[in-house]
Amino acid sequence: MKQPTQRQESGNLAERQAEKLLLRSGMRCLARNFRCKRGELDLVMRDRDTVVFVEVRNRRHSQWGSAAESVDWRKQQKLIAAAQFYILSHPHLADSPCRFDVVAADGDPADPANYHWIREAFICQ
């Protein structure tokens, strides 16, 4: 089995930290790393009656912009397509309101202080 790269380990840590942050706020996890041919969803959470699709981004250095800025229009379109597939494959959620959040970590992903949760980071148009 292939060892994960340092970048993959950093991303995995960021996802775990982000999930902890969201769980502490009262959300419930529905799925982690949901993959389909349309893309991947880092976390699918439930916030009361709302299904929340969460993109977790980590940037150790800001030379190419912040972690939040890396969720550009193209990435948003992939997330929307994957979210639509998720809802289609979970029909009991079809009537639930949905939103897209971003949890961005700039700097060391091990430091919880580096995390910024952006609720309703973008909308599906």
N, C-alpha and C positions, 0 to 999 in steps of 0.2 A: 504494500500500500504506500502511495506517495505521501511524503510529509508536506503539510501545508507551508506555504511561503510565509515570510514575516508579514507581508501585506494581508494575506488571508487570515492569519492569526489576529492581526490588529483589527480587521473587519469583524471577525467573529466576536472578539472582546467588545467592540463597540455595540454590536447587536445585543449581546447579553446585558450590557450596562443600560442600553436604551429600554430593553424590556423591563428591567428592574424599575426604572424611572416610571414607566407607564403603569406597571402593576401597583406601585406605591400610590398612584393617583386614583386607584380604584378600577382601572380597566382590567379586562379579562382577555387572555390570549386565546385566539381561535386557531392560529397557524403560524409556523415559523418557516421561513425560506420556501414558500410555496412556489413551485416551478411549473411552468407550462410552456407551450411553444410560443406564446406571446411575450414571455418574459418571466421575471421573478419578483415576488413580493417579500420583502424582508420580514415583516410582521403584519399579521392581520389580527386586530384587536376588537374588542367590543366595549364601547363606552355607553353604558345603559342600553338604549335601543339602537344606537348608531354603530355601523360597521366602519372601522377605521383602518385604512391601508397606510402602513407606516414605512417610509423609506429612511434607512439609517445611513448617514454619510459621515465619514471620518477623514480629516485632512490633518496630517502632522505639521505641514508647512503651508503657508498661505501664498506662495509664489504664483500659483495658478488660480487664486481666489479662495474664498471660504468654502467650507463643507456645504453649507446651505446653497451657495451660488452654483455648486456643481449639479444641482437638480434643475437642469435647463429644460427648455420646451420639449426637446427630443426625448429626454428621460421621462418627463411627465407623460408623454404620449404612450411610452412603453408601459408605464405603471398603470395608466388608465386601461389599456388593452388587457393587461394581466388581471386587473381588478374585475373587469367585465367577465372574463373567463372564470374567475373565482366565483362570482355571483351565479353565473350560469351552472356551474358544477355544484353549487349549494343552494338549490331553489328555495329552501326555507328562509333564506335571507333576502329574497328578491324584493320584498316590500319594505325592507329596512332602509332608513336613510344612511348615506355613506359620506365619508370625507377622506381627504388625503392629508396626512401629517408628515412632517419631516423632523427627525431627531438628528441634529448636526453636532458633531464633536470636532472642535478645532484644537489640535495639540495632542497630548498623550491620551489615548483612549482609556487608560486605567484610572484617570482622574475624573471622578464624577462632576467636578466643578466645570469641566470643559464642555458639558452637554447643554444644548439649547433646543427646547421642544417648540416647534412651530406648528400650532394647530391650524388646520385649514390652510396649509401652505400654498395650495393651488386648487382650482376647481375643474371639474370635468366639463368641457364645452363641446 
